[in-house]
Amino acid sequence: MESMELKKHLIDKIKKSENNHLLEEAYRLLELETQAIYKLNDEQKSAVAEAREQIKNGQVLTDDQANQEIDSWLKK
C-alpha cells in the first residue's frame, strides 16, 4: 500500500474509532517519530560499542540476575 493511500485509511479509521485507549496508543506511536535524536559523545559511543560486543559474545544477565545486582548496588 502506498504512503498516501495508507494515510487516508488511517485517517478514516481514526475518525470512526470510539476506542480511547486505541487512539491514545496510536498517538503515542506517532509521537515516537517526532522525538529528538540523541547525539552521543565518544565515551558514550564507546560504552554502547562495548555493550554490543558483550551481547554478541553472550555476556548477558537474566532478569533475575540483573535485579539481584541492582539490589546489591542499592544496599551500598
mmCIF file of the N, C-alpha and C atoms, coordinates in Angstrom:
data_MODEL
# 
_entry.id   MODEL 
# 
loop_
_atom_site.group_PDB 
_atom_site.id 
_atom_site.type_symbol 
_atom_site.label_atom_id 
_atom_site.label_alt_id 
_atom_site.label_comp_id 
_atom_site.label_asym_id 
_atom_site.label_entity_id 
_atom_site.label_seq_id 
_atom_site.pdbx_PDB_ins_code 
_atom_site.Cartn_x 
_atom_site.Cartn_y 
_atom_site.Cartn_z 
_atom_site.occupancy 
_atom_site.B_iso_or_equiv 
_atom_site.pdbx_formal_charge 
_atom_site.auth_seq_id 
_atom_site.auth_comp_id 
_atom_site.auth_asym_id 
_atom_site.auth_atom_id 
_atom_site.pdbx_PDB_model_num 
ATOM 1   N N  . MET A 1 1  ? 0.848   -1.167  0.000  1.00 0.00 ? 1  MET A N  1 
ATOM 2   C CA . MET A 1 1  ? 0.000   0.000   0.000  1.00 0.00 ? 1  MET A CA 1 
ATOM 3   C C  . MET A 1 1  ? 0.902   1.241   0.000  1.00 0.00 ? 1  MET A C  1 
ATOM 4   N N  . GLU A 1 2  ? 0.597   2.180   -0.858 1.00 0.00 ? 2  GLU A N  1 
ATOM 5   C CA . GLU A 1 2  ? 1.414   3.388   -0.943 1.00 0.00 ? 2  GLU A CA 1 
ATOM 6   C C  . GLU A 1 2  ? 1.141   4.321   0.230  1.00 0.00 ? 2  GLU A C  1 
ATOM 7   N N  . SER A 1 3  ? 2.065   5.211   0.459  1.00 0.00 ? 3  SER A N  1 
ATOM 8   C CA . SER A 1 3  ? 2.015   6.095   1.618  1.00 0.00 ? 3  SER A CA 1 
ATOM 9   C C  . SER A 1 3  ? 0.727   6.922   1.685  1.00 0.00 ? 3  SER A C  1 
ATOM 10  N N  . MET A 1 4  ? 0.346   7.548   0.609  1.00 0.00 ? 4  MET A N  1 
ATOM 11  C CA . MET A 1 4  ? -0.857  8.392   0.616  1.00 0.00 ? 4  MET A CA 1 
ATOM 12  C C  . MET A 1 4  ? -2.112  7.569   0.887  1.00 0.00 ? 4  MET A C  1 
ATOM 13  N N  . GLU A 1 5  ? -2.189  6.404   0.278  1.00 0.00 ? 5  GLU A N  1 
ATOM 14  C CA . GLU A 1 5  ? -3.345  5.528   0.481  1.00 0.00 ? 5  GLU A CA 1 
ATOM 15  C C  . GLU A 1 5  ? -3.402  5.058   1.935  1.00 0.00 ? 5  GLU A C  1 
ATOM 16  N N  . LEU A 1 6  ? -2.249  4.713   2.482  1.00 0.00 ? 6  LEU A N  1 
ATOM 17  C CA . LEU A 1 6  ? -2.176  4.276   3.863  1.00 0.00 ? 6  LEU A CA 1 
ATOM 18  C C  . LEU A 1 6  ? -2.601  5.397   4.809  1.00 0.00 ? 6  LEU A C  1 
ATOM 19  N N  . LYS A 1 7  ? -2.164  6.608   4.550  1.00 0.00 ? 7  LYS A N  1 
ATOM 20  C CA . LYS A 1 7  ? -2.553  7.757   5.367  1.00 0.00 ? 7  LYS A CA 1 
ATOM 21  C C  . LYS A 1 7  ? -4.073  7.951   5.344  1.00 0.00 ? 7  LYS A C  1 
ATOM 22  N N  . LYS A 1 8  ? -4.672  7.836   4.167  1.00 0.00 ? 8  LYS A N  1 
ATOM 23  C CA . LYS A 1 8  ? -6.123  8.003   4.051  1.00 0.00 ? 8  LYS A CA 1 
ATOM 24  C C  . LYS A 1 8  ? -6.860  6.936   4.848  1.00 0.00 ? 8  LYS A C  1 
ATOM 25  N N  . HIS A 1 9  ? -6.395  5.688   4.761  1.00 0.00 ? 9  HIS A N  1 
ATOM 26  C CA . HIS A 1 9  ? -7.025  4.601   5.518  1.00 0.00 ? 9  HIS A CA 1 
ATOM 27  C C  . HIS A 1 9  ? -6.899  4.837   7.021  1.00 0.00 ? 9  HIS A C  1 
ATOM 28  N N  . LEU A 1 10 ? -5.726  5.273   7.454  1.00 0.00 ? 10 LEU A N  1 
ATOM 29  C CA . LEU A 1 10 ? -5.527  5.549   8.880  1.00 0.00 ? 10 LEU A CA 1 
ATOM 30  C C  . LEU A 1 10 ? -6.426  6.683   9.355  1.00 0.00 ? 10 LEU A C  1 
ATOM 31  N N  . ILE A 1 11 ? -6.504  7.741   8.595  1.00 0.00 ? 11 ILE A N  1 
ATOM 32  C CA . ILE A 1 11 ? -7.356  8.882   8.958  1.00 0.00 ? 11 ILE A CA 1 
ATOM 33  C C  . ILE A 1 11 ? -8.808  8.441   9.072  1.00 0.00 ? 11 ILE A C  1 
ATOM 34  N N  . ASP A 1 12 ? -9.267  7.641   8.117  1.00 0.00 ? 12 ASP A N  1 
ATOM 35  C CA . ASP A 1 12 ? -10.650 7.131   8.155  1.00 0.00 ? 12 ASP A CA 1 
ATOM 36  C C  . ASP A 1 12 ? -10.890 6.295   9.415  1.00 0.00 ? 12 ASP A C  1 
ATOM 37  N N  . LYS A 1 13 ? -9.948  5.395   9.727  1.00 0.00 ? 13 LYS A N  1 
ATOM 38  C CA . LYS A 1 13 ? -10.089 4.539   10.907 1.00 0.00 ? 13 LYS A CA 1 
ATOM 39  C C  . LYS A 1 13 ? -10.106 5.384   12.183 1.00 0.00 ? 13 LYS A C  1 
ATOM 40  N N  . ILE A 1 14 ? -9.228  6.382   12.239 1.00 0.00 ? 14 ILE A N  1 
ATOM 41  C CA . ILE A 1 14 ? -9.162  7.249   13.419 1.00 0.00 ? 14 ILE A CA 1 
ATOM 42  C C  . ILE A 1 14 ? -10.462 8.020   13.588 1.00 0.00 ? 14 ILE A C  1 
ATOM 43  N N  . LYS A 1 15 ? -10.996 8.545   12.519 1.00 0.00 ? 15 LYS A N  1 
ATOM 44  C CA . LYS A 1 15 ? -12.246 9.311   12.590 1.00 0.00 ? 15 LYS A CA 1 
ATOM 45  C C  . LYS A 1 15 ? -13.405 8.449   13.086 1.00 0.00 ? 15 LYS A C  1 
ATOM 46  N N  . LYS A 1 16 ? -13.417 7.183   12.724 1.00 0.00 ? 16 LYS A N  1 
ATOM 47  C CA . LYS A 1 16 ? -14.515 6.289   13.077 1.00 0.00 ? 16 LYS A CA 1 
ATOM 48  C C  . LYS A 1 16 ? -14.362 5.664   14.463 1.00 0.00 ? 16 LYS A C  1 
ATOM 49  N N  . SER A 1 17 ? -13.147 5.661   14.984 1.00 0.00 ? 17 SER A N  1 
ATOM 50  C CA . SER A 1 17 ? -12.887 4.961   16.244 1.00 0.00 ? 17 SER A CA 1 
ATOM 51  C C  . SER A 1 17 ? -13.471 5.698   17.442 1.00 0.00 ? 17 SER A C  1 
ATOM 52  N N  . GLU A 1 18 ? -14.061 4.923   18.341 1.00 0.00 ? 18 GLU A N  1 
ATOM 53  C CA . GLU A 1 18 ? -14.555 5.433   19.625 1.00 0.00 ? 18 GLU A CA 1 
ATOM 54  C C  . GLU A 1 18 ? -13.705 4.860   20.770 1.00 0.00 ? 18 GLU A C  1 
ATOM 55  N N  . ASN A 1 19 ? -12.689 4.088   20.431 1.00 0.00 ? 19 ASN A N  1 
ATOM 56  C CA . ASN A 1 19 ? -11.844 3.420   21.404 1.00 0.00 ? 19 ASN A CA 1 
ATOM 57  C C  . ASN A 1 19 ? -10.735 4.372   21.855 1.00 0.00 ? 19 ASN A C  1 
ATOM 58  N N  . ASN A 1 20 ? -10.933 4.994   23.014 1.00 0.00 ? 20 ASN A N  1 
ATOM 59  C CA . ASN A 1 20 ? -9.983  5.989   23.503 1.00 0.00 ? 20 ASN A CA 1 
ATOM 60  C C  . ASN A 1 20 ? -8.601  5.391   23.742 1.00 0.00 ? 20 ASN A C  1 
ATOM 61  N N  . HIS A 1 21 ? -8.552  4.173   24.265 1.00 0.00 ? 21 HIS A N  1 
ATOM 62  C CA . HIS A 1 21 ? -7.263  3.524   24.507 1.00 0.00 ? 21 HIS A CA 1 
ATOM 63  C C  . HIS A 1 21 ? -6.511  3.343   23.191 1.00 0.00 ? 21 HIS A C  1 
ATOM 64  N N  . LEU A 1 22 ? -7.190  2.886   22.162 1.00 0.00 ? 22 LEU A N  1 
ATOM 65  C CA . LEU A 1 22 ? -6.569  2.693   20.859 1.00 0.00 ? 22 LEU A CA 1 
ATOM 66  C C  . LEU A 1 22 ? -6.069  4.025   20.295 1.00 0.00 ? 22 LEU A C  1 
ATOM 67  N N  . LEU A 1 23 ? -6.871  5.070   20.426 1.00 0.00 ? 23 LEU A N  1 
ATOM 68  C CA . LEU A 1 23 ? -6.477  6.381   19.928 1.00 0.00 ? 23 LEU A CA 1 
ATOM 69  C C  . LEU A 1 23 ? -5.250  6.913   20.669 1.00 0.00 ? 23 LEU A C  1 
ATOM 70  N N  . GLU A 1 24 ? -5.222  6.725   21.990 1.00 0.00 ? 24 GLU A N  1 
ATOM 71  C CA . GLU A 1 24 ? -4.066  7.164   22.771 1.00 0.00 ? 24 GLU A CA 1 
ATOM 72  C C  . GLU A 1 24 ? -2.813  6.407   22.362 1.00 0.00 ? 24 GLU A C  1 
ATOM 73  N N  . GLU A 1 25 ? -2.964  5.126   22.135 1.00 0.00 ? 25 GLU A N  1 
ATOM 74  C CA . GLU A 1 25 ? -1.814  4.307   21.733 1.00 0.00 ? 25 GLU A CA 1 
ATOM 75  C C  . GLU A 1 25 ? -1.315  4.712   20.351 1.00 0.00 ? 25 GLU A C  1 
ATOM 76  N N  . ALA A 1 26 ? -2.228  4.962   19.424 1.00 0.00 ? 26 ALA A N  1 
ATOM 77  C CA . ALA A 1 26 ? -1.842  5.415   18.090 1.00 0.00 ? 26 ALA A CA 1 
ATOM 78  C C  . ALA A 1 26 ? -1.104  6.749   18.185 1.00 0.00 ? 26 ALA A C  1 
ATOM 79  N N  . TYR A 1 27 ? -1.604  7.630   19.018 1.00 0.00 ? 27 TYR A N  1 
ATOM 80  C CA . TYR A 1 27 ? -0.959  8.931   19.214 1.00 0.00 ? 27 TYR A CA 1 
ATOM 81  C C  . TYR A 1 27 ? 0.449   8.751   19.780 1.00 0.00 ? 27 TYR A C  1 
ATOM 82  N N  . ARG A 1 28 ? 0.574   7.858   20.777 1.00 0.00 ? 28 ARG A N  1 
ATOM 83  C CA . ARG A 1 28 ? 1.879   7.599   21.382 1.00 0.00 ? 28 ARG A CA 1 
ATOM 84  C C  . ARG A 1 28 ? 2.874   7.082   20.351 1.00 0.00 ? 28 ARG A C  1 
ATOM 85  N N  . LEU A 1 29 ? 2.422   6.166   19.501 1.00 0.00 ? 29 LEU A N  1 
ATOM 86  C CA . LEU A 1 29 ? 3.296   5.618   18.466 1.00 0.00 ? 29 LEU A CA 1 
ATOM 87  C C  . LEU A 1 29 ? 3.725   6.686   17.461 1.00 0.00 ? 29 LEU A C  1 
ATOM 88  N N  . LEU A 1 30 ? 2.802   7.545   17.100 1.00 0.00 ? 30 LEU A N  1 
ATOM 89  C CA . LEU A 1 30 ? 3.140   8.613   16.157 1.00 0.00 ? 30 LEU A CA 1 
ATOM 90  C C  . LEU A 1 30 ? 4.083   9.635   16.790 1.00 0.00 ? 30 LEU A C  1 
ATOM 91  N N  . GLU A 1 31 ? 3.984   9.815   18.094 1.00 0.00 ? 31 GLU A N  1 
ATOM 92  C CA . GLU A 1 31 ? 4.882   10.738  18.793 1.00 0.00 ? 31 GLU A CA 1 
ATOM 93  C C  . GLU A 1 31 ? 6.319   10.238  18.773 1.00 0.00 ? 31 GLU A C  1 
ATOM 94  N N  . LEU A 1 32 ? 6.503   8.923   18.720 1.00 0.00 ? 32 LEU A N  1 
ATOM 95  C CA . LEU A 1 32 ? 7.849   8.364   18.690 1.00 0.00 ? 32 LEU A CA 1 
ATOM 96  C C  . LEU A 1 32 ? 8.633   8.885   17.492 1.00 0.00 ? 32 LEU A C  1 
ATOM 97  N N  . GLU A 1 33 ? 7.932   9.145   16.406 1.00 0.00 ? 33 GLU A N  1 
ATOM 98  C CA . GLU A 1 33 ? 8.581   9.615   15.184 1.00 0.00 ? 33 GLU A CA 1 
ATOM 99  C C  . GLU A 1 33 ? 9.159   11.020  15.352 1.00 0.00 ? 33 GLU A C  1 
ATOM 100 N N  . THR A 1 34 ? 8.577   11.808  16.240 1.00 0.00 ? 34 THR A N  1 
ATOM 101 C CA . THR A 1 34 ? 8.997   13.196  16.382 1.00 0.00 ? 34 THR A CA 1 
ATOM 102 C C  . THR A 1 34 ? 9.949   13.421  17.553 1.00 0.00 ? 34 THR A C  1 
ATOM 103 N N  . GLN A 1 35 ? 10.326  12.356  18.247 1.00 0.00 ? 35 GLN A N  1 
ATOM 104 C CA . GLN A 1 35 ? 11.224  12.520  19.382 1.00 0.00 ? 35 GLN A CA 1 
ATOM 105 C C  . GLN A 1 35 ? 12.624  12.878  18.907 1.00 0.00 ? 35 GLN A C  1 
ATOM 106 N N  . ALA A 1 36 ? 13.342  13.551  19.770 1.00 0.00 ? 36 ALA A N  1 
ATOM 107 C CA . ALA A 1 36 ? 14.684  14.027  19.445 1.00 0.00 ? 36 ALA A CA 1 
ATOM 108 C C  . ALA A 1 36 ? 15.650  12.866  19.230 1.00 0.00 ? 36 ALA A C  1 
ATOM 109 N N  . ILE A 1 37 ? 16.597  13.088  18.381 1.00 0.00 ? 37 ILE A N  1 
ATOM 110 C CA . ILE A 1 37 ? 17.670  12.128  18.158 1.00 0.00 ? 37 ILE A CA 1 
ATOM 111 C C  . ILE A 1 37 ? 18.814  12.525  19.087 1.00 0.00 ? 37 ILE A C  1 
ATOM 112 N N  . TYR A 1 38 ? 19.298  11.573  19.841 1.00 0.00 ? 38 TYR A N  1 
ATOM 113 C CA . TYR A 1 38 ? 20.350  11.855  20.800 1.00 0.00 ? 38 TYR A CA 1 
ATOM 114 C C  . TYR A 1 38 ? 21.712  11.766  20.134 1.00 0.00 ? 38 TYR A C  1 
ATOM 115 N N  . LYS A 1 39 ? 22.555  12.712  20.447 1.00 0.00 ? 39 LYS A N  1 
ATOM 116 C CA . LYS A 1 39 ? 23.934  12.700  19.958 1.00 0.00 ? 39 LYS A CA 1 
ATOM 117 C C  . LYS A 1 39 ? 24.813  12.236  21.109 1.00 0.00 ? 39 LYS A C  1 
ATOM 118 N N  . LEU A 1 40 ? 25.581  11.196  20.853 1.00 0.00 ? 40 LEU A N  1 
ATOM 119 C CA . LEU A 1 40 ? 26.437  10.630  21.879 1.00 0.00 ? 40 LEU A CA 1 
ATOM 120 C C  . LEU A 1 40 ? 27.853  11.172  21.761 1.00 0.00 ? 40 LEU A C  1 
ATOM 121 N N  . ASN A 1 41 ? 28.485  11.355  22.927 1.00 0.00 ? 41 ASN A N  1 
ATOM 122 C CA . ASN A 1 41 ? 29.892  11.742  22.896 1.00 0.00 ? 41 ASN A CA 1 
ATOM 123 C C  . ASN A 1 41 ? 30.729  10.480  22.718 1.00 0.00 ? 41 ASN A C  1 
ATOM 124 N N  . ASP A 1 42 ? 32.037  10.637  22.607 1.00 0.00 ? 42 ASP A N  1 
ATOM 125 C CA . ASP A 1 42 ? 32.909  9.490   22.342 1.00 0.00 ? 42 ASP A CA 1 
ATOM 126 C C  . ASP A 1 42 ? 32.858  8.446   23.452 1.00 0.00 ? 42 ASP A C  1 
ATOM 127 N N  . GLU A 1 43 ? 32.787  8.898   24.696 1.00 0.00 ? 43 GLU A N  1 
ATOM 128 C CA . GLU A 1 43 ? 32.724  7.966   25.822 1.00 0.00 ? 43 GLU A CA 1 
ATOM 129 C C  . GLU A 1 43 ? 31.438  7.141   25.774 1.00 0.00 ? 43 GLU A C  1 
ATOM 130 N N  . GLN A 1 44 ? 30.328  7.786   25.450 1.00 0.00 ? 44 GLN A N  1 
ATOM 131 C CA . GLN A 1 44 ? 29.048  7.088   25.356 1.00 0.00 ? 44 GLN A CA 1 
ATOM 132 C C  . GLN A 1 44 ? 29.051  6.104   24.186 1.00 0.00 ? 44 GLN A C  1 
ATOM 133 N N  . LYS A 1 45 ? 29.624  6.525   23.061 1.00 0.00 ? 45 LYS A N  1 
ATOM 134 C CA . LYS A 1 45 ? 29.714  5.634   21.893 1.00 0.00 ? 45 LYS A CA 1 
ATOM 135 C C  . LYS A 1 45 ? 30.545  4.403   22.230 1.00 0.00 ? 45 LYS A C  1 
ATOM 136 N N  . SER A 1 46 ? 31.612  4.617   22.974 1.00 0.00 ? 46 SER A N  1 
ATOM 137 C CA . SER A 1 46 ? 32.474  3.508   23.374 1.00 0.00 ? 46 SER A CA 1 
ATOM 138 C C  . SER A 1 46 ? 31.718  2.541   24.290 1.00 0.00 ? 46 SER A C  1 
ATOM 139 N N  . ALA A 1 47 ? 30.941  3.086   25.216 1.00 0.00 ? 47 ALA A N  1 
ATOM 140 C CA . ALA A 1 47 ? 30.163  2.243   26.129 1.00 0.00 ? 47 ALA A CA 1 
ATOM 141 C C  . ALA A 1 47 ? 29.122  1.430   25.365 1.00 0.00 ? 47 ALA A C  1 
ATOM 142 N N  . VAL A 1 48 ? 28.479  2.039   24.385 1.00 0.00 ? 48 VAL A N  1 
ATOM 143 C CA . VAL A 1 48 ? 27.488  1.328   23.564 1.00 0.00 ? 48 VAL A CA 1 
ATOM 144 C C  . VAL A 1 48 ? 28.176  0.225   22.762 1.00 0.00 ? 48 VAL A C  1 
ATOM 145 N N  . ALA A 1 49 ? 29.328  0.531   22.183 1.00 0.00 ? 49 ALA A N  1 
ATOM 146 C CA . ALA A 1 49 ? 30.066  -0.473  21.405 1.00 0.00 ? 49 ALA A CA 1 
ATOM 147 C C  . ALA A 1 49 ? 30.479  -1.647  22.293 1.00 0.00 ? 49 ALA A C  1 
ATOM 148 N N  . GLU A 1 50 ? 30.924  -1.336  23.518 1.00 0.00 ? 50 GLU A N  1 
ATOM 149 C CA . GLU A 1 50 ? 31.310  -2.389  24.457 1.00 0.00 ? 50 GLU A CA 1 
ATOM 150 C C  . GLU A 1 50 ? 30.108  -3.260  24.821 1.00 0.00 ? 50 GLU A C  1 
ATOM 151 N N  . ALA A 1 51 ? 28.976  -2.637  25.060 1.00 0.00 ? 51 ALA A N  1 
ATOM 152 C CA . ALA A 1 51 ? 27.765  -3.389  25.407 1.00 0.00 ? 51 ALA A CA 1 
ATOM 153 C C  . ALA A 1 51 ? 27.323  -4.280  24.250 1.00 0.00 ? 51 ALA A C  1 
ATOM 154 N N  . ARG A 1 52 ? 27.397  -3.759  23.043 1.00 0.00 ? 52 ARG A N  1 
ATOM 155 C CA . ARG A 1 52 ? 27.024  -4.578  21.873 1.00 0.00 ? 52 ARG A CA 1 
ATOM 156 C C  . ARG A 1 52 ? 27.944  -5.777  21.728 1.00 0.00 ? 52 ARG A C  1 
ATOM 157 N N  . GLU A 1 53 ? 29.214  -5.574  21.988 1.00 0.00 ? 53 GLU A N  1 
ATOM 158 C CA . GLU A 1 53 ? 30.180  -6.670  21.907 1.00 0.00 ? 53 GLU A CA 1 
ATOM 159 C C  . GLU A 1 53 ? 29.881  -7.722  22.980 1.00 0.00 ? 53 GLU A C  1 
ATOM 160 N N  . GLN A 1 54 ? 29.529  -7.267  24.174 1.00 0.00 ? 54 GLN A N  1 
ATOM 161 C CA . GLN A 1 54 ? 29.174  -8.196  25.244 1.00 0.00 ? 54 GLN A CA 1 
ATOM 162 C C  . GLN A 1 54 ? 27.944  -9.023  24.871 1.00 0.00 ? 54 GLN A C  1 
ATOM 163 N N  . ILE A 1 55 ? 26.954  -8.379  24.295 1.00 0.00 ? 55 ILE A N  1 
ATOM 164 C CA . ILE A 1 55 ? 25.746  -9.090  23.859 1.00 0.00 ? 55 ILE A CA 1 
ATOM 165 C C  . ILE A 1 55 ? 26.102  -10.113 22.796 1.00 0.00 ? 55 ILE A C  1 
ATOM 166 N N  . LYS A 1 56 ? 26.921  -9.679  21.838 1.00 0.00 ? 56 LYS A N  1 
ATOM 167 C CA . LYS A 1 56 ? 27.352  -10.564 20.748 1.00 0.00 ? 56 LYS A CA 1 
ATOM 168 C C  . LYS A 1 56 ? 28.056  -11.806 21.296 1.00 0.00 ? 56 LYS A C  1 
ATOM 169 N N  . ASN A 1 57 ? 28.813  -11.630 22.384 1.00 0.00 ? 57 ASN A N  1 
ATOM 170 C CA . ASN A 1 57 ? 29.570  -12.735 22.984 1.00 0.00 ? 57 ASN A CA 1 
ATOM 171 C C  . ASN A 1 57 ? 28.775  -13.504 24.033 1.00 0.00 ? 57 ASN A C  1 
ATOM 172 N N  . GLY A 1 58 ? 27.491  -13.172 24.161 1.00 0.00 ? 58 GLY A N  1 
ATOM 173 C CA . GLY A 1 58 ? 26.636  -13.894 25.101 1.00 0.00 ? 58 GLY A CA 1 
ATOM 174 C C  . GLY A 1 58 ? 26.837  -13.496 26.549 1.00 0.00 ? 58 GLY A C  1 
ATOM 175 N N  . GLN A 1 59 ? 27.508  -12.387 26.778 1.00 0.00 ? 59 GLN A N  1 
ATOM 176 C CA . GLN A 1 59 ? 27.756  -11.911 28.136 1.00 0.00 ? 59 GLN A CA 1 
ATOM 177 C C  . GLN A 1 59 ? 26.568  -11.061 28.591 1.00 0.00 ? 59 GLN A C  1 
ATOM 178 N N  . VAL A 1 60 ? 25.482  -11.736 28.923 1.00 0.00 ? 60 VAL A N  1 
ATOM 179 C CA . VAL A 1 60 ? 24.246  -11.056 29.313 1.00 0.00 ? 60 VAL A CA 1 
ATOM 180 C C  . VAL A 1 60 ? 23.762  -11.618 30.637 1.00 0.00 ? 60 VAL A C  1 
ATOM 181 N N  . LEU A 1 61 ? 22.891  -10.880 31.290 1.00 0.00 ? 61 LEU A N  1 
ATOM 182 C CA . LEU A 1 61 ? 22.301  -11.311 32.554 1.00 0.00 ? 61 LEU A CA 1 
ATOM 183 C C  . LEU A 1 61 ? 20.830  -11.633 32.345 1.00 0.00 ? 61 LEU A C  1 
ATOM 184 N N  . THR A 1 62 ? 20.338  -12.580 33.142 1.00 0.00 ? 62 THR A N  1 
ATOM 185 C CA . THR A 1 62 ? 18.899  -12.812 33.146 1.00 0.00 ? 62 THR A CA 1 
ATOM 186 C C  . THR A 1 62 ? 18.256  -11.657 33.910 1.00 0.00 ? 62 THR A C  1 
ATOM 187 N N  . ASP A 1 63 ? 16.965  -11.561 33.832 1.00 0.00 ? 63 ASP A N  1 
ATOM 188 C CA . ASP A 1 63 ? 16.240  -10.520 34.558 1.00 0.00 ? 63 ASP A CA 1 
ATOM 189 C C  . ASP A 1 63 ? 16.487  -10.649 36.053 1.00 0.00 ? 63 ASP A C  1 
ATOM 190 N N  . ASP A 1 64 ? 16.455  -11.885 36.557 1.00 0.00 ? 64 ASP A N  1 
ATOM 191 C CA . ASP A 1 64 ? 16.695  -12.115 37.988 1.00 0.00 ? 64 ASP A CA 1 
ATOM 192 C C  . ASP A 1 64 ? 18.109  -11.699 38.391 1.00 0.00 ? 64 ASP A C  1 
ATOM 193 N N  . GLN A 1 65 ? 19.102  -12.046 37.574 1.00 0.00 ? 65 GLN A N  1 
ATOM 194 C CA . GLN A 1 65 ? 20.482  -11.669 37.876 1.00 0.00 ? 65 GLN A CA 1 
ATOM 195 C C  . GLN A 1 65 ? 20.647  -10.150 37.892 1.00 0.00 ? 65 GLN A C  1 
ATOM 196 N N  . ALA A 1 66 ? 20.058  -9.490  36.924 1.00 0.00 ? 66 ALA A N  1 
ATOM 197 C CA . ALA A 1 66 ? 20.147  -8.025  36.860 1.00 0.00 ? 66 ALA A CA 1 
ATOM 198 C C  . ALA A 1 66 ? 19.490  -7.402  38.083 1.00 0.00 ? 66 ALA A C  1 
ATOM 199 N N  . ASN A 1 67 ? 18.331  -7.915  38.476 1.00 0.00 ? 67 ASN A N  1 
ATOM 200 C CA . ASN A 1 67 ? 17.644  -7.393  39.659 1.00 0.00 ? 67 ASN A CA 1 
ATOM 201 C C  . ASN A 1 67 ? 18.466  -7.610  40.925 1.00 0.00 ? 67 ASN A C  1 
ATOM 202 N N  . GLN A 1 68 ? 19.136  -8.754  41.027 1.00 0.00 ? 68 GLN A N  1 
ATOM 203 C CA . GLN A 1 68 ? 19.992  -9.023  42.185 1.00 0.00 ? 68 GLN A CA 1 
ATOM 204 C C  . GLN A 1 68 ? 21.160  -8.033  42.232 1.00 0.00 ? 68 GLN A C  1 
ATOM 205 N N  . GLU A 1 69 ? 21.761  -7.750  41.072 1.00 0.00 ? 69 GLU A N  1 
ATOM 206 C CA . GLU A 1 69 ? 22.858  -6.780  41.029 1.00 0.00 ? 69 GLU A CA 1 
ATOM 207 C C  . GLU A 1 69 ? 22.375  -5.391  41.425 1.00 0.00 ? 69 GLU A C  1 
ATOM 208 N N  . ILE A 1 70 ? 21.218  -5.018  40.939 1.00 0.00 ? 70 ILE A N  1 
ATOM 209 C CA . ILE A 1 70 ? 20.656  -3.702  41.279 1.00 0.00 ? 70 ILE A CA 1 
ATOM 210 C C  . ILE A 1 70 ? 20.404  -3.620  42.779 1.00 0.00 ? 70 ILE A C  1 
ATOM 211 N N  . ASP A 1 71 ? 19.803  -4.666  43.341 1.00 0.00 ? 71 ASP A N  1 
ATOM 212 C CA . ASP A 1 71 ? 19.559  -4.692  44.787 1.00 0.00 ? 71 ASP A CA 1 
ATOM 213 C C  . ASP A 1 71 ? 20.869  -4.559  45.563 1.00 0.00 ? 71 ASP A C  1 
ATOM 214 N N  . SER A 1 72 ? 21.900  -5.239  45.085 1.00 0.00 ? 72 SER A N  1 
ATOM 215 C CA . SER A 1 72 ? 23.212  -5.189  45.728 1.00 0.00 ? 72 SER A CA 1 
ATOM 216 C C  . SER A 1 72 ? 23.775  -3.763  45.678 1.00 0.00 ? 72 SER A C  1 
ATOM 217 N N  . TRP A 1 73 ? 23.651  -3.100  44.538 1.00 0.00 ? 73 TRP A N  1 
ATOM 218 C CA . TRP A 1 73 ? 24.160  -1.731  44.394 1.00 0.00 ? 73 TRP A CA 1 
ATOM 219 C C  . TRP A 1 73 ? 23.397  -0.774  45.308 1.00 0.00 ? 73 TRP A C  1 
ATOM 220 N N  . LEU A 1 74 ? 22.092  -0.976  45.406 1.00 0.00 ? 74 LEU A N  1 
ATOM 221 C CA . LEU A 1 74 ? 21.274  -0.071  46.205 1.00 0.00 ? 74 LEU A CA 1 
ATOM 222 C C  . LEU A 1 74 ? 21.556  -0.209  47.701 1.00 0.00 ? 74 LEU A C  1 
ATOM 223 N N  . LYS A 1 75 ? 22.028  -1.368  48.125 1.00 0.00 ? 75 LYS A N  1 
ATOM 224 C CA . LYS A 1 75 ? 22.319  -1.590  49.541 1.00 0.00 ? 75 LYS A CA 1 
ATOM 225 C C  . LYS A 1 75 ? 23.646  -0.962  49.963 1.00 0.00 ? 75 LYS A C  1 
ATOM 226 N N  . LYS A 1 76 ? 24.482  -0.602  49.014 1.00 0.00 ? 76 LYS A N  1 
ATOM 227 C CA . LYS A 1 76 ? 25.802  0.004   49.332 1.00 0.00 ? 76 LYS A CA 1 
ATOM 228 C C  . LYS A 1 76 ? 25.652  1.418   49.812 1.00 0.00 ? 76 LYS A C  1 
# 
